[in-house]
Amino acid sequence: MNIIKNRYWYFFISLLIIIPGIVFMVLGWVGPARSPLTLGIDFSGGSLLEVKFEGTRPDTTMVSAIYQSLATEKNAIADPVIQPLGTDSYSIRSKTMDEALKGQIVAEMETRSGTKVTVQNFTSVSAAIGAEVTSAAGIAILIAAFAILAYIWYAFRNVEHAVRFGTAAVIAMFHDVLVVLGVEAMLGYFLGWQADALFLTALLTVIGFSVHDTIVVFDRVRENSIVYRRVNYETMINHSVVQTLDRSINTQLTVMFTLFALALFGGESIRHFVIILLAGIFSGTYSSIFNASPILVVWQNREWKNWFRRKEEVTA
């Protein structure tokens, strides 16, 4: 099985997956939200109110009407994001509000629905704190990238061109980050799903899975680079990928089957988190096999020189 031979097709497939996500992130950035993702209160600031009705919960239009009726210029809560929880509860996200306004909303819900309303959770995050969390999330990803590069460079220090292994792993990691961000941007655009702390958890988990799988492949490359010193570099890389293919796919499929079951039967509260993990782990498996190792071959052969040479020949 010659996997490395078709490396440019794999790169092209990656572009086809990443570009739509980038388009939706740009649409979000130029839109009213001025953000590439639909941010939850953890990043943008706001209030989260979770309520439970003793009887059958009312329609979402009634809840939305209550927020609109109590909205003022000071408390701009007119456009809440309402998510059903089970058959008797709602999770409602809005602009930041205080305890007094929350009490008014709950009282109005009880009046209009004619049933007792219990507050399950109420959380408020200021916009300033949300901005700090967003900045910290970006810094965390950058620190992870540099740590991965340094670790792989040290672990592969006895292999020729050890820095290439770390660089290829980081490029594959950023591939997965872009895929996850793109999926989140599309989910936010079409379904209104918001990126929150659980999304950040899923993203960092995907980074860990992606790098772990890449290191498994690279470790076999390191072993084979000693055993097959006289073998062509591309052949040796391909042989290493094929040797680890079963392990990589079986390991990730085990995780993905579990996540798929959770996505179907785990409930609304974790569905967003699980779907992001599913997309990220699938991307991580793909990038570890079809991106990271082929990058080593492209770098070893300096194939970018052939790209320009072909272009010059066509022009001539």
Long-range contacts (C-beta under 8 A, 24 or more apart in sequence): 1-238, 1-242, 1-245, 2-238, 3-238, 3-241, 3-242, 3-245, 3-289, 3-290, 4-234, 4-237, 4-238, 4-241, 4-293, 4-294, 4-297, 5-238, 7-290, 7-294, 7-297, 7-298, 10-290, 10-291, 10-294, 11-291, 11-294, 13-290, 14-175, 14-286, 14-287, 14-290, 14-291, 17-179, 17-182, 17-283, 18-175, 18-178, 18-179, 18-182, 20-182, 20-186, 21-178, 21-179, 21-181, 21-182, 21-183, 21-185, 21-186, 22-178, 22-182, 24-182, 24-185, 24-186, 24-189, 25-181, 25-182, 25-185, 27-185, 27-189, 28-185, 28-188, 28-189, 36-181, 36-185, 37-181, 37-184, 37-185, 37-188, 37-195, 38-185, 38-188, 38-189, 38-192, 38-193, 38-194, 38-195, 39-130, 39-134, 39-194, 39-195, 40-93, 40-194, 40-195, 40-196, 40-197, 40-199, 41-93, 41-123, 41-124, 41-125, 41-130, 41-194, 41-196, 42-125, 42-130, 42-133, 42-196, 42-197, 42-200, 43-130, 43-131, 43-133, 43-134, 43-137, 43-195, 43-196, 44-127, 44-130, 45-95, 45-96, 45-125, 45-126, 45-127, 45-128, 45-129, 45-130, 45-131, 46-93, 46-94, 46-95, 46-96, 46-124, 46-125, 46-130, 47-77, 47-93, 47-94, 47-95, 47-96, 47-97, 47-102, 47-122, 47-123, 47-124, 47-125, 48-91, 48-92, 48-93, 48-121, 48-122, 48-123, 48-124, 49-91, 49-92, 49-93, 49-94, 49-102, 49-105, 49-119, 49-121, 49-122, 50-85, 50-89, 50-90, 50-91, 50-92, 50-119, 50-120, 50-121, 50-122, 51-89, 51-90, 51-92, 51-106, 51-109, 51-117, 51-118, 51-119, 51-120, 52-88, 52-89, 52-117, 52-118, 52-120, 53-88, 53-89, 53-109, 53-113, 53-115, 53-116, 53-117, 54-88, 54-115, 54-116, 54-117, 54-118, 55-88, 55-113, 55-114, 55-115, 56-87, 56-88, 57-84, 57-87, 57-88, 57-89, 57-90, 57-113, 58-109, 58-112, 58-113, 60-84, 60-90, 62-112, 62-113, 63-90, 63-92, 63-109, 66-105, 66-108, 66-109, 66-112, 67-92, 67-94, 67-105, 69-108, 70-101, 70-104, 70-105, 70-108, 75-101, 77-101, 81-192, 81-194, 83-268, 84-268, 85-268, 85-269, 86-267, 86-268, 89-120, 91-269, 93-194, 96-124, 96-125, 96-126, 96-127, 97-124, 98-124, 133-197, 137-200, 140-204, 141-177, 141-203, 141-204, 141-207, 144-173, 144-204, 144-207, 145-170, 145-173, 145-174, 148-173, 148-211, 152-215, 152-218, 155-215, 156-218, 156-222, 159-222, 159-225, 160-225, 161-299, 161-300, 164-296, 164-299, 164-300, 165-218, 165-221, 165-296, 167-295, 168-214, 168-218, 168-292, 168-293, 168-295, 168-296, 168-299, 169-211, 169-214, 169-215, 169-218, 169-292, 171-291, 171-292, 171-295, 172-210, 172-214, 172-284, 172-287, 172-288, 172-291, 172-292, 172-295, 173-207, 173-210, 173-211, 173-214, 173-287, 175-283, 175-287, 175-291, 176-206, 176-207, 176-210, 176-280, 176-283, 176-284, 176-287, 177-203, 177-206, 177-207, 179-279, 179-280, 179-283, 180-206, 180-276, 180-279, 180-280, 180-283, 183-275, 183-276, 183-279, 183-280, 184-276, 187-272, 187-275, 193-272, 198-270, 198-272, 198-273, 199-272, 199-273, 199-276, 201-273, 202-273, 202-276, 202-277, 202-280, 203-276, 203-280, 205-277, 205-280, 206-276, 206-277, 206-280, 206-281, 206-283, 206-284, 209-252, 209-255, 209-280, 209-281, 209-284, 210-280, 210-283, 210-284, 210-287, 210-288, 213-248, 213-251, 213-252, 213-284, 213-285, 213-288, 213-289, 214-287, 214-288, 214-292, 216-244, 216-247, 216-248, 216-288, 217-241, 217-244, 217-248, 217-288, 217-289, 217-292, 217-293, 218-292, 218-293, 220-244, 221-293, 221-296, 233-297, 233-300, 233-301, 234-297, 234-300, 234-301, 237-293, 237-294, 237-296, 237-297, 240-293, 241-289, 241-293, 245-289, 248-285, 248-288, 248-289, 249-285, 252-281, 252-282, 252-284, 252-285, 255-281, 256-281, 256-282
